[in-house]
Amino acid sequence: MTASLPAISDLRDQPEFAEIIADRVWQAWWREQGVALSEIEAMVHECMDGQDIPLSLVAHEGPDFYGCAHLIASDLDERPQYTPWVAAVWVEPKARKGGLGAKLVLAAVEQGFSRGFDTVYLCAEPHLASFYEKMGWRCTEKRVADLSVFSISR
């Protein structure tokens, strides 16, 4: 990775990254829960069907993958009234601690705002609160399915 942060593109414009995104999301959050990789692959492919949401963003330099973030309708069954959500933010270990995670999150937020939403949500483990709060997120609820719910408004 160069000194500047990688480009962030809509997965529809860079479909060659779909397989690696599905693998990273599956490995990070779904594999240990017994969810089949094929289910996550199907979810990632939904991001390429031309709808506004879901949307997958990919951080890359040419053919090199560095991370992803998603904008989805709902990320917590317990809170169906909140929409849209930034979800499944992943940064490759070699690209961490350089601002790419924040860049991906904020790019997903901007996508939500550009689609007419005034507020965007995300859920995270409580120990990540300061990461999101530094970007302007505020904690909306604590201890929802062992997670904190954050929101950001325009």
C-alpha positions as CSV (number, residue, x, y, z in Angstrom):
1,M,0.0,0.0,0.0
2,T,1.3,3.4,-0.9
3,A,1.6,6.3,1.6
4,S,-1.9,7.6,0.6
5,L,-5.0,5.6,1.3
6,P,-6.4,3.2,-1.3
7,A,-9.3,4.1,-3.6
8,I,-12.8,3.2,-2.4
9,S,-15.1,2.0,-5.1
10,D,-18.6,0.6,-5.4
11,L,-18.4,-3.2,-5.8
12,R,-20.6,-2.9,-8.8
13,D,-17.7,-1.1,-10.5
14,Q,-15.1,-3.7,-9.2
15,P,-16.9,-7.0,-9.2
16,E,-13.6,-9.0,-9.2
17,F,-13.5,-8.3,-5.4
18,A,-16.8,-10.0,-4.6
19,E,-15.2,-13.4,-3.7
20,I,-12.6,-11.9,-1.4
21,I,-15.2,-9.7,0.3
22,A,-17.4,-12.6,0.9
23,D,-14.5,-14.7,2.3
24,R,-13.4,-11.9,4.7
25,V,-16.9,-11.2,6.0
26,W,-17.6,-14.9,6.4
27,Q,-14.3,-15.5,8.2
28,A,-14.7,-12.5,10.5
29,W,-18.3,-12.8,11.6
30,W,-20.2,-15.9,10.3
31,R,-18.0,-18.9,10.0
32,E,-17.9,-19.7,13.7
33,Q,-21.7,-19.3,13.8
34,G,-22.1,-22.2,11.3
35,V,-23.3,-20.0,8.4
36,A,-22.3,-21.4,5.0
37,L,-19.9,-19.3,2.9
38,S,-22.4,-19.6,0.0
39,E,-24.9,-17.6,2.1
40,I,-22.5,-14.8,2.5
41,E,-21.5,-14.9,-1.2
42,A,-25.2,-14.5,-2.0
43,M,-25.5,-11.5,0.3
44,V,-22.4,-9.9,-1.4
45,H,-23.9,-10.6,-4.8
46,E,-27.1,-8.8,-3.7
47,C,-24.9,-5.7,-3.4
48,M,-24.3,-5.8,-7.2
49,D,-28.0,-6.1,-8.3
50,G,-28.5,-2.4,-9.0
51,Q,-30.5,-1.5,-5.9
52,D,-29.5,1.5,-3.7
53,I,-29.3,-0.8,-0.7
54,P,-27.5,-3.1,0.0
55,L,-24.3,-1.5,-1.2
56,S,-20.7,-2.8,-0.9
57,L,-17.7,-0.6,-1.0
58,V,-14.2,-1.9,-1.6
59,A,-10.9,-0.3,-0.8
60,H,-8.3,-1.3,-3.4
61,E,-5.2,-0.2,-5.3
62,G,-5.5,-1.8,-8.7
63,P,-5.9,-5.5,-8.1
64,D,-4.9,-5.3,-4.5
65,F,-7.7,-5.6,-1.9
66,Y,-7.4,-3.6,1.3
67,G,-10.9,-3.6,2.9
68,C,-14.6,-3.2,2.6
69,A,-17.7,-1.7,4.2
70,H,-21.4,-2.1,3.5
71,L,-24.6,-0.1,3.7
72,I,-27.5,-2.4,4.5
73,A,-31.2,-1.9,5.4
74,S,-30.9,-3.6,8.9
75,D,-28.1,-5.1,11.0
76,L,-30.0,-5.9,14.2
77,D,-33.2,-7.8,14.2
78,E,-33.9,-6.2,17.6
79,R,-34.0,-2.7,16.0
80,P,-35.9,-2.9,12.7
81,Q,-37.0,0.8,13.0
82,Y,-33.4,1.9,12.3
83,T,-32.2,2.1,8.7
84,P,-29.8,2.2,7.0
85,W,-26.8,0.6,8.7
86,V,-23.0,0.6,8.1
87,A,-22.0,-3.0,8.5
88,A,-19.3,-5.6,7.9
89,V,-16.4,-3.1,7.9
90,W,-13.2,-5.0,7.3
91,V,-9.6,-3.8,6.8
92,E,-6.8,-6.2,5.9
93,P,-4.3,-6.6,8.8
94,K,-1.5,-5.0,6.7
95,A,-3.6,-1.9,6.2
96,R,-4.8,-1.3,9.7
97,K,-3.9,1.7,12.0
98,G,-3.6,4.1,9.0
99,G,-7.1,5.6,8.8
100,L,-8.5,3.2,6.2
101,G,-11.2,1.9,8.5
102,A,-12.5,5.4,9.2
103,K,-12.4,6.3,5.5
104,L,-14.5,3.2,4.7
105,V,-17.0,3.9,7.5
106,L,-17.4,7.6,6.4
107,A,-17.7,6.6,2.7
108,A,-20.6,4.3,3.6
109,V,-22.2,7.1,5.7
110,E,-22.0,9.4,2.7
111,Q,-23.6,6.8,0.6
112,G,-26.5,6.7,3.1
113,F,-26.8,10.5,3.1
114,S,-26.7,10.6,-0.7
115,R,-29.6,8.2,-0.8
116,G,-31.8,10.6,1.2
117,F,-31.3,9.3,4.7
118,D,-30.7,11.9,7.5
119,T,-29.3,9.3,10.0
120,V,-27.2,6.2,9.5
121,Y,-26.7,3.5,12.2
122,L,-24.1,0.9,13.1
123,C,-23.7,-1.6,15.9
124,A,-20.4,-2.4,17.5
125,E,-18.8,-4.1,20.5
126,P,-18.7,-1.5,23.3
127,H,-14.9,-1.4,23.4
128,L,-15.0,0.2,19.9
129,A,-17.0,3.2,21.1
130,S,-14.1,5.7,21.0
131,F,-13.2,4.8,17.4
132,Y,-16.7,5.7,16.3
133,E,-17.2,8.7,18.6
134,K,-14.0,10.3,17.2
135,M,-15.7,10.3,13.8
136,G,-18.8,12.0,15.2
137,W,-21.0,8.9,15.9
138,R,-23.0,9.0,19.1
139,C,-24.1,6.1,21.2
140,T,-27.9,5.7,20.7
141,E,-28.3,2.5,22.8
142,K,-26.1,0.2,24.9
143,R,-26.5,-3.5,25.5
144,V,-28.6,-4.4,22.5
145,A,-27.6,-8.1,21.8
146,D,-24.3,-7.3,23.7
147,L,-23.6,-4.5,21.3
148,S,-23.8,-0.7,21.3
149,V,-25.9,1.0,18.6
150,F,-24.4,4.2,17.2
151,S,-25.9,6.8,15.0
152,I,-24.7,9.8,12.9
153,S,-26.8,12.5,11.3
154,R,-26.1,15.1,8.7
